[in-house]
Amino acid sequence: MNAKILSLAFGCTLAFAGAAAAATQATFYVSPSGSDAAAGTKDAPFKTITQAQKAVRAINGSMTGDIEVILREGTYVLPSTVNFTEADGGKDGHYVRYKAADGEKPLITGGMQITGWTIHDEANNIWKAEGVDGRFRQLYVNNRKAVRACFPNVIDAKEKGNGGFDHDFVRLTKVDSSGRAFDVSADYIKNIKNIEDVEIHLMIAWSENILRLEKAQVNGGTAKLIPKDPERTKLFHRAFPMLGTAFMSNPPKQQVFYLENSYDLIDAPGEWYLDEKNQTLYYKPREGESMATAHVVAPRLNTLFSVLGKDTKNKVGYMSFEGLIFAHSNYTRPSEEGFLDLQAANFNVDVLPDPSRGNWEKLNSNKYLLWRPDAAFRVENAHHFLVQGNVFSQIAATGLDFVSGTNDDMIQGNAFFEIGAAGIMLGKFYQDSTTEIHIAYNPSDKDEISTRDTVKNNLVTNVTNEHQGAVGIGAGYPRYVVIEHNEVSYTYYSGISIGFGWTKQQTAMTNNHVNWNEIHHIARLLCDSGPIYTLSNQGTGSEIQHNYIHDNGTSKWADYWNVPIYLDEGSSGFTVKENVFKNSPAGVGQNQAGQNTLQQSNNYYSDDVVNNAGIEKAFRYIRDIKEIPLADFNGAVTQEPYKAIFSVPGFVQLEDYDMGGQSVSFYDKDFVNEGGAYREDGVDIVQIDSADASKGYAIGYTQAGEWLEYSVNVVTTSKFVFRASVADGLEGGSIRLFIDGKAVTDTVAVPQTEDWNTYTLMDGETSEIEKGDHVLRVLFTGSYVNIDWIQFALTKEELGTTGIRKVPTYSMDFMPNMQCSLKVYGANGRFMGSVEPRAGLALTETLKAAGFAQGIYMVRGSGMAKALRVQLK
């Protein structure tokens, strides 16, 4: 094959083996100073990436060469996730390429700027910004990460880069397993007034666990910290990792923790606290920072780019992303229901009964359901992808995640630093969130397995900063994966991890190669880790060879030891040889491993390995990238009406929420537009009748905590009655209305209807609203509400009766003939997994066959006019 020359950002031109060179079919240009009404040429560029995406879709049905989208320098402030599907890819070996202009540094941000700072406490130099409406767990001041207020205070770690820091810790007094609580010194909380907002970050062996606190009970010199549910119950059901006195510690020692998130903990420069109730952000500046000129950014979007093929037979193909900078992703799940890391930041969705281990109520279950953190750049069901020469920084959770169904892809020459969880994740770690994780993953659909993907020449450093149990590069159950010539450093747990499941049974894995990597300064906090860590049966032909491993040890805070190369439970199929160790534990550790070929000497040394492991010469320039450009938010989309300002009294059509984007004009808990109708951002809009668009649209797939905003003009000061057209196939749906952030109704229960396509009317009344222009917020306080419109009036007699209707729906007999996969949601609104319809099986039997337990579920499929309520008994 010919070498295709790529011009990357940061002024480096590189060659890589790829598709044969071909003439470029078309080139589109994008610039933050452009216009979406322009032609997309170099002299008249588009303004947004999504407008270029539309231009590509218009011509990529038939390709004679590559199609390029050139991003000029500047800041691209995303109002919502950019979603790529199979409609966006290349064909017949021709690529669609999104790439930086030569020598330029386009910054793609999911953040928002915080301005309007005033002094709050002059004596302690604490400043505040009011009207901060959102939830986030990171803050960046003048391009440096600030510290979420904590106890004990953090420790400088300048070796991690400008402004780098490590957490400091104190130890529990004891774990109260019967009371499901933690005993600590009362001195640790004596000054904290808002204990219900505080989190405890607890390090347990190889995992970091975040639990929100419910209350604290002080008895003399001891305080009992009682966590909130659901994380409290899950944690005290788990057998592993081992909560309590540190395993094998002699003399016995308790586990370490820090507390976070209270105004009363702001006592050091660089600390901040967000008072969500009063929408006020507090910050204590570092030396040299002036809040009159400070550049302050908070994350807003969980996922910046999503690549999602329809299924494993309809993948997105032949795309590349080159020379781009991704920054300021968000991840708020720990603030909503805690975060219990089981391993490698795969967190507990649930802990299942485990009768074989006795009383599972007392730290005795080894059966778990898991899921993975969100990623700034997420890829699923894709092939022949190139992600090269990009920078990922100031990321809340995972940087880049090739989730599943990926094959023949290259992740090369990217820099990952200041990352909350893993730099790179690859492949499934379990079948889905409803399958117990010890069941060996080996699906019948081999196209689901991440296969022949290559992770090469990447810099992964100063990562796992928010989720210390994450890893630098993590691979679940891939096959024929190549992880080579990467540099991985400054992690709190393992460096490179491959495999999951703790099983010697046959899995999806085979021929996985982890060679020629440089790994150093890893496992800087937790234990039971390794610079290279493996689990489960890896088939045949797997290798761990020619890696340079240096400057690793065990933290004073760790529960117990770490291992050099670690072949943990079930690991088999590896040939391990010719790895070099320096200032680091040496050799190979095995724990209940299977059959491997070990040719590794503890004192093996090779200049060839030392000089050539890690990033290859052509890509070493990425080691000099220490920071990203400051984001310019002048081009950000501001909140404004979608079509026109709504009049009150009058009708508000819910699908016409304001422009502005995630956490500005709406808040949606996932990036996928489940309904796929009307608008293209992350809000879930459904067509009321799938066969007749003239019947309009409604908001659907709602979850508690989501909201939408509307610009309204109130024509007279008054109280108002309102009527809404709603559907709710389950109990518990509810909404609440706000004007300019102030509640004007109580929580209003939504009546249960036969299903989500049978609409009825719901009435309510507001408190007095002043005449003038306002912003109306519709908050979903209960899940699964479909809502079409809200009508406001001065009297009940003025309210109409339209909206009571029922659209034709599908019967259960329809389901076995469906060709699309079905998404299954629990009664609390959480996504539980997907199932494929099975010929001859009713829907209830299909769910049972997929392993769903007793309970009530909501099932939806693409193109279905009806969402089905299913009860398994």
N, C-alpha and C positions, 0 to 999 in steps of 0.2 A: 504494500500500500504506500501511497505517497504521503509525505508529511504535510500536514495542513498548518500554515503559519498563523498563529494568533497573536494579536497585539493586545497585551493586557494592561490593566491599570498599573500605576506606579512605575511606568516607563520601562517595562521589561517585556521583551519579545521572545516567545518560546515556541518550540515545535513539539507536537505530540502526534502519536500514531492514531489516526482516526479515519473517517471516511475519505475516499479519494477526492482530491481537490476538484471543485466544480465551479463553474461560473455562478456568480450571485444573481439570483432571479430578481430580487427587489431589495431595496434598502429604505427603511423608515427611520426618521430621527425624532427624538424626544428631548425636550428641554424644559426645566421648571419655568423658564421665561417664555415658553411657546404658547400655542393656542390649539385647543382641540378642534377649532373650526378651520385650522390651517391644513395644508396638503401633506404634512409629514415629511417634507424634504429637508435638506441640510439648512437651507435658507429660511424655510417656513416650517419649523418642527411642531409636532404635537406637544401638548403640555403634560399629558398623563400617560402612564404605561398602559392603562386600560384602553385608551383610544388607539394606541399602536396595536394592541391585541385585536381590536376589531378590524383594523386594516389588514392584519395578517390573516385573520379568518376569512376575509373576503377573497383571498387569492391562493391559499394553501391547499385547496382541494385538488389541484393539479400542479405539481412542482417539477421544474426543470433545473433548478439549482437551489442553493441556500437562500433563505429569507433572513435578513438581518434587521434587528431593531437596535439602533445605536443610541445609548443614553449619554447625553452631554453632562458636563460637570454641574453640580448643584444638588439641592436637597429635594427629594421626592417624598412629600408628606402624604402617607397613605391614609385616606379616610376609612378604609376597610381593607380586609384581606384581598389580595389579587389572586383570583382563582383560575388556574389553568386546567383544562380538561383535554380529552382526546381531540376536541375540535381545534386545539392550539398547536398541535405537534407537526413535525415534518413527515415526509413520506419518501419511500423508495431510496432511503439512504441520504436524502437531502434534509438538512437541519433548519430549524427555526432557531435563530441565535439572538439572545438578549445580551448585549455586551456594552462595555464602557467605550466611549470614544478614546482614541489613542492618547495615552498620557493623562487622561482625566479621571476624576474620582467621584462618580455619582454616588450619593448617599441616599439609601432607602430607609426611611424611619417610620416606626410605628408609635412615635412619641408625641408628646404635646409640651409646649413651653409653659412654664409657670412664671407669671409676672405679678406686678403690683405688691411688692414687698414693703412692709412697714415694720418699725420697731415694736416689739411686744413687751419685752422685759429688758430695759436698758441696762440694768445692773448686771444681768447675766448674758447680755448681748444675744438674746433670742429674738428672732424675727418671725414674721408671719405673713402668709398670703391667704386671703379669704376667698370664698367662692370656688374652692377647688373641689369640683364635683367629679368623683371617680374613685377607683380603688387601684392601688398599685403598691408594690413592695420594694421598689428600687427608686432611687433618685440620683441624678447626675448633675453636679454643679461644676461649671467650667470644664466639662469633659472628664471630671473625676467622680468616681462613685462615692456618694455620701453614705453615712452609716445610719441605718435604722436604729433609733435609740435603744440601747441595750445595757444590761448588767451581766457580767463585768464589762468594762470598756474594752474596745478592740486594741490590738497590738499592731504597730507599724510593721509592714513587710515590704520594704522597698525593693527587694529582689523580684517581686511580682510586677513591678512597673510603677509608674507615677501614681501615688496615692494608694498603693496596695496595702491591704491590711489582713490580718488573721484575727479570728475571734479568740478571746480568752474565756476561761471556764471556772466554775466552782463545782463542788460535788454534792450530790444528794446526801441527806442524812440516812434515808432508807426508802425503799419502795414498800408502800402499804398495799400489798396485792389484794387483801380481803376488802379493804376500803376503796380500792381502785384509785389510789392517790399517791402523791409524793410528799415525803417529809423533808423540809429544808430548814436552814437557819432562818429564824424570824427576822434577823437583821437584813436579809436579802430583799425583803418586800416592805420594810417598815415605812418607806416613803411613797409607796405606790398607792394612788387613790383609785385608779380605774382598772382594777385587777381583771375585770371581765373583758378588757380589750387586750390583755397581755398574753403572749405566747411563751411556752417553754420549749426550747430547742434541746432535745435530749439525745445524746450520743449513746447508742446501744451496739456494742461490738462493731459490726461492719455497716451499720445504718444510722442515718440521722432522722429524727422524728420530731415533727412540729405539732404541738397540741395547744389549742386555745384553752384558756383557763375560764372556768365557771365562777369559782370563788376561792378564797383562802381562809382557813380557820387557824387562828393564832392561839397557842396554848403555851404560855411562858416563852421560852427561847426557841420554840419550834413552830413552824407554820406548815399546815397541811394544804398542799395545792391540789385542787380537784379539777380535772380537765372537763371540757365539754364533750358531749356526744355529737357525732357518731365515733370520733376517734378514740374516746375513752374506752368504750366497750370493745372495740376492735383490738386495741393495744393489749388490754388485760385478758383477751382470749388467746393471744399468740404465744406459741411455744418458742418461736425463733424470730429474730435474734433474741438472745437470752437477757430478758429484763431482770434487773436485780443486782446483787453483788457481782462484780465483774468476774467472768469465767476464769478459773485457774489463777486468780490473783492471790498472792501470798506475800505479805499479809493481805487479808480481804480488803477490797476498796469498793466504794460506791461509784456509780457512773456519773459522768460529767454533763453539765448543761449550762446554758445561758438563758436569760430572760430578755424579751424584746417587745417593743411597741407600747410605750407610755410616755406622755409628756414629762412625767416625773423622773424619767431616766435620761433626759437631756442634760448632761453635765460635762460634755467634752466637745471641743470644736469638731464640726463635720457631722454632728448627729441631727436627726430629723424625726418628726412624728406627725402623722396625718390623723387629725380628729375627723373621722368620717361623718359623725353625727352633725357636727357644726361646720363641716366643709372648710376646715382651716388647716393649713400646713404650717408647721413650725420648723425652724432651722437655726442652728447655732453656727455661724460662719467659721471657717478655718482662717488662720492668719493670712492676711493679704487679700481676702475676699471682701468685696463691697457688694452688698445686696442691691445697691442702686444700679449696678452694671452687670451683676452676675447672670450667667447663662444657665438656666435651670430647666432640666428636662425630666419628665416622668413618662414611663411607658404607658401605652394605651391599647395597642393591638396585641393579642396573644400570638397570632400567626401573620407574618408579612406576606409570604408567598406560599400558596398551596397548589401542588400538582396532584390531581386526583383523577385517575382513569376510572371509567364506569365500573369495570370489574376486571378480572384477570384475563378475560378474552378480548377486552376492549381497552387496551392500555394507551397511555400517552407516549408517543415515540419521537425520537430524533429531535431533542431540544438541547440547547446549551445556555448556560448563564455564566458570564465571564467578566471578571474585573469589577464587580459590583460590591458595594459596602452595605451590609445589613445591620441595623441597630435598633435598640429601644423596643424590644418585644416585652410583653407583659405575661404574667402567670399568677393568678390570684386564688387558685384552688385552696392553698393552705389557709387563707383567710376565711374561707367559706366552710370547710369541713376538716381542717387539719391535713396533715400529710405524714403517713406512716410508711416509710421506706422499708421494703422487705429486702431488696438488694438492687444495686446499680440504679437506684432512684425509681425502680418500678414499685409503685405504691399500692397499698391495700385498698381495693374496692370493698372487699368483705372478708371476713374470717368465718370459715364454715365449721359446723360440728365435726368432731373427730373422735367418734366413740372408741376407736381402738386405743386411744391414749388416755382414757378415763374421763375425768371431769374437765371438759373443755372450758368451763367457766373460769378456771384458774390457771392461766398461762400454760395451756396444755394442748392447743390445737396446732397441727402442722398442715392444715388445708386452707388454701388461700385463693382468692380471686384478685387479680392485679390489673393495673393499667400503667401507661407511661406518661411522662410529662409532655406538655405542649412544646412545639418547636417553632423557632422563627421562620424556618424554611422547611416545609413538610412535603414529602414525595411518597405517593402510593400508587401502585399499578402503573409502572412506567418502564420503558426500555430505551437503551441507547441514549442515555442522558450524560451530559458533561457539565459538571459544576467545578469550575477552575478559576483560580486567580482571584477569588473573592475574599472579603474580610467580614468576619462575624464578631461583633463586639457589643458590650452593654446589652446583653441578652439575658432575660429573666430565667429561662429554663434551658432546653436543649437548643443548640445552634442549628444543626442540619440533621434531619431525620428521614432516612429512607425506610419507611415503616414496613412495607410488605409488597409483594408482587413486583419487585424491581429486578431487572436483569440487564446484563451487558452495559453497565454504567461505570463512569469514571468520576471519582471525587478527588481532585488533584490540585495541589499548589495553593490551598486556601489557608488563611490565618484565622485561628480562633483564639480569642483572649477576652478576659472579663466576661465569662459565661457562667450562668447560674447553675446549670446541670452539666450534662455531657457536651463535649464539642460536637461529636458525631455519633449518631445511633443508626443501626442498620438491622433490618429484619425483625420478624416477630419473635417475641420472648415467650409467648403462650398463644394458644389458638385465638382466644378472645377474652373479654372480661367476664364471661360466664363459665369458663372452663378451668377447673382446678389446675394449678400451675405445675404440679408434679407429673401430670399426664404428658408423656413424650409427644412432642410436636412433630408430626410426620403426615401432613395432609395428603389426601388422595389427589387434590388439585396441585400438581407440582409447580404450576405457574404462579402460585401464591408465595412460593419460597424465594427469598432474595438469592439470586444465582448469578455467578460470574461478575459480581460487582467488584470494583477495585478502589481501594482507599490508599492514596499514595502521595508522598511528598507534601503532607499537610503539617502545619505547626499548630499544636493544641497545647496551650499553656495558660496558667492562671484561670482554670476552669473549676467547676464543682463548688462555686462560691456561695450559692444559695441552698443547694442540696448536696451536702457534703458526702453523701453516700453514692453519688453518681460517679462515673468513670470518665476518663479522657475520650476514649473511643470504645463504644460498646456495640457488640454484635450479638443478636439473639440466637437464632437457628439458621444461619446462612449456609450455603454450599458453594464450593468453588470460589470463595471470597479470597481476595488478596489484600492484605493489610501490610504494606511495606514502605520503607523509607520515610516514615513519619517521625516527627519529634514530639513526644508527649511529656509534659512536665507540669509541676505545681498543681497536683490534684490532692484531694483529701482522702481518696480511697484508691482503687486500682488504676493502673495506667491504661492498658488495653485488656478488655474482657470479651471473651467469645464463648458462647454456649449458655444454656439455661436449663432448668428442669431437674437437676440432681438425679439423673437416671442413666443406667447402663443399657437400657433398651435402645433399639434402633430409633434414630431420629432423622430429621430432614437433612442433617449435616453430613458432609463428606468433603475431603480435599480442600480444607481451609488452611491458608498459609499466612503465618505471622512472622515475617522475616525482615531483617535489615532495618529495624527501627531503633531509634535512640530514645531511651526512657529514663528520666531522672527526676528527683525530688517529688516522688509520688507517695501516697499513703502518709500524708503529713498530719493526719489526725486519727483516723479509724484503723481498725485492725482486721486480721483474717483476710488480707488482701495480697496482691502481688503486682509487680510491674507488668507481668503478663499473667492473666488469670483465666482458667478454663473450667467449664462444666460439661458433663454428659458425653455421650457417645458421639464422636465426630467422624464416624465411618472409617475410611481408609485414606491414606495419602496426605494426612494433615501434617503441618510442619511448624516448628518454632525454632528458627535457625538464624544465626548471624545478627543477633540483636545486641546492642551496646547498652548495658544497664548500669547506671552509676548514681552515686550520691543519694541513696535511699536508706531509711532506717525505720524506727518505730517511735511514735510520739509519746511523750510522757502522759498524755491524756488517754491513750489507747487502752482498751480493756485488757488486751493481751497482745501476742506477737503478730508479726507479718512474715511473709514467706517470699523467697526470690521468684523463680518461676513456679506457679502454683497450679498443679493439676488437681482440682478439687473433685467432688463426688461424681463418679461415673465417667470422668474424663478418659477417653481412649481414642486410639487411632493416630496419635502424634509421634513424629520423630523429632526429638529434642537434641540439638547438638550445636556446638561451636558458637555459643553465646558468651559474651565477655562481661564480667562483673568487676566494678571498681568502686570502692567505698560503699559497698552495698552487700547485703546478704547474698551468698552465691549458691548456685546449684539448683536442684529441682525438689520441690516439696509435693508430696502426694497424700491425699486424704480419700480413702476408699475409691481410688481410681481404678480404671480397667487396664487393658493391655496397651502399653506404649513402648516405643523404642527409645531408650534413654542412652545417649552417647555423650552426655554432658559431663565434663570435668569441672569441678569447682574452681580450679585455678587456671582454666583455659584462657589464653591471651592471644590476640591476633591484631597486628597493626592494620591489616586489611579491614577487619570489622570496625575497629575504633575510628579509622579514617573515613570509612565509606558507609557506615550505618547512619541512619537519620536522613535528613533532607538532602537530595542530590544537588549538585552544584548549580544547575540551571534554575532551581527554585529557591535557593538560599536567601534571595533578596527578601523573602517574606519574614525572615527572622528579624529584619530591621524595622518592620512596621510596628510601631509602639502605640499609636493612637489613631483615632478616626477624626475626620473633619467635624467642626462644630456645625450642628444642624441649623439651617436657616428656615424659620417657620413663617416667613413673610408670605409665602405662596400657599399656606395651608387653607383648605376649604373652611369657610366660616359657616356658622349656623344660619340658615336662611330658609324660607319656605320652598317646598319642592315644586309646587305649581303656583299657589297663591295663599295669602293669609286667610285662615278660616274665620268666619264671623260667628260670634256667640251673642244671641241665640243663632242656631243653625246646625248643620250637619258637619261632622269631622270624619272624613274617610280615613280609616286607620292605615291603609297602605301608602298614603301620601304624607308620611312623616317627613320632618325637615331634612334638608341637606346638612352635611357636617360630618357624619360618620360615627364610628364606634367611640363610645364614651363622650361624644359631643351631642349628637342628636338622637342616638339610640345606644342601647347596651344589649348585646346578644351574646349568650354564653359560649357559642361555638361559631366557627368561621363559615360553616357550610350553609348555603341557602337551601334548606330542606325542601321548601315548596317549589323553588325553581321558577317562580312566576313573577312577572311584572317588573321587578327591579333586580339589580345584579349584585348588591352588597350582601352582608351576612345575615340580614333580617329574613326570617322565614315567612314568605308570602305564598299563600295557596290560592289557586283558582277555585272559586266556589263550586263551579260545575266544570269538571275537566273536559266535557264535551261542548261547552258553550261559554266562551270567554266574555260574552256580553253580560253575563250575570254577575261579573265583577270579581273582586279579590277580597281576601281577608288575611289578617295576621294569624299564623298558626304555629304549631310546634313550640309553644311558649314554655318557658321554665320560670319558676319563682325567682325573682330578683331582676329579671329583664325589664327594660322600659323603652318607651318611644316618646318623642317630643314633637310638638306642633306649635307653630306660630299662630296665635289667635288674636283677634281684635274683639274686645268685649264692648258692646255698644252702650251699655248702661250699667251702673253699679247696682248689683242685685244678688240675691240668692237665685240659683237655677235648679230646675229639675232636669234630669237627663234620662234618656232611654238608649240602650245599646243592643245591637244585634249580635248574639253570642251563641256559641256551641261548645259543649264540654261533655265528652263521653265518660268522664270519671268524676267522682266526688272531689271536692277540695279546691276547685278553681276559684280565684278571686282577683280583684283588681283594686287599685286605689288611685285617685286623681290628685294632682298637685298643680298649683299655679305659681310659677317663679320659685319653685323649691318649697313652697309651703303647702301642706296638705289641706285640701278643701273638701275631702270626704273621709269618712272612716273606711276601713276595709269592707268592700262590698262583695258578698258571695255571689258566684256565678251559678245559676241553676244547672243541674245535671240534665243533659239531653240524651236522646237515644244513642247518638254517636256524634262525630265531629262534622257531620254534614247536615244535621238537623238543627236549624237555627231557631232560637226563640228570643224573646225580648226580656230585658232586665232593666229595672227602674232604680233610680237613686236621686239624691238631692245633694247639692253643694252648700257650703257656707258662702258668705257674701264674697263676691269678687268685684274689685273696683273696675270702673270703666277705663279702657285704654288697651294698649298693646301688651301682650303677655306671652309666656311660654307655658303651654299645657303639657304636663307629663302624665302618661298612662303607665303605671307601675303594675306589673304582674306579681301579686303576692302569693299566688298559688299556681301550680303548673297546669299545662294542657288546655288553656283557654284559647279558643278561636274567637276572634272578634272582627266584625265587618265594619261597623260604623258606630258613632255615638252622636245622638241628637240632643242639643241643649235647648231648653225653652223656659219661658217665665212661668208658665202654668202647665199642669198636666193635660189640660184640654188641647194645648197646642202640639202635643206629641203625637206622632203618627203611629200607625200599626203595621207598616210594612216591615218585612224582616222575618216574619214567621213563615218558614218554608222548609221543605225537605227535598234535597237533591237525590235522584236515583243512586242507590248504593249497590255494592257488590255483596253477593252472598258468600258463605263459606265454601260453597262448591266451586266458586271461581278460583280460589287460591291455588289448588294444585296445578292449574293450567298457566299460571303466571310465569313469565320468563325472567322477571327482575328479582333481585335479592330484596328481602324485606328487612327493615330496620325495626328493632324491638326496643321499647322503652319501658322502664319500671314505673311503678305507681307514683314515684316521687319525681318523675320527669327525667331521670338519668338514662342515657343511652346504655343499653345492656348488651348489644351485639347484633350481628346480622345472621339471617338464616336464608337458605335457598329453599323455595317451594319444592315439595317432593310429590311426584305423581302418585295418586292413589292415597295420599295421606291428607286428612283434614288439618286445618291450621293448628288446632290444639295438639294433635299428634306430632306435627312437624316441630313444634316448640319443645315438646317432651323429648323427642328424638335428639334434639340439639342440646339437651341437658338443662333446660330451664326448670327451675324448681316451682313448687306451688306458689300461686300468687296471681295478681292482676297485671296484665301487660297491655300496652298500646302498640299496635303493629301498623306500620305504614310502608308503602312501596311506591316507587316512581310511577307516576301516571294514575295512581289510584285516587278517585274522587272521595273515597271514604277511608277514614282511619278506623281500624277495628279494635274493639276492646275484647281482650281474651282473658278468660279466667281458667287457670290450671288447677285442678283439684287432685 
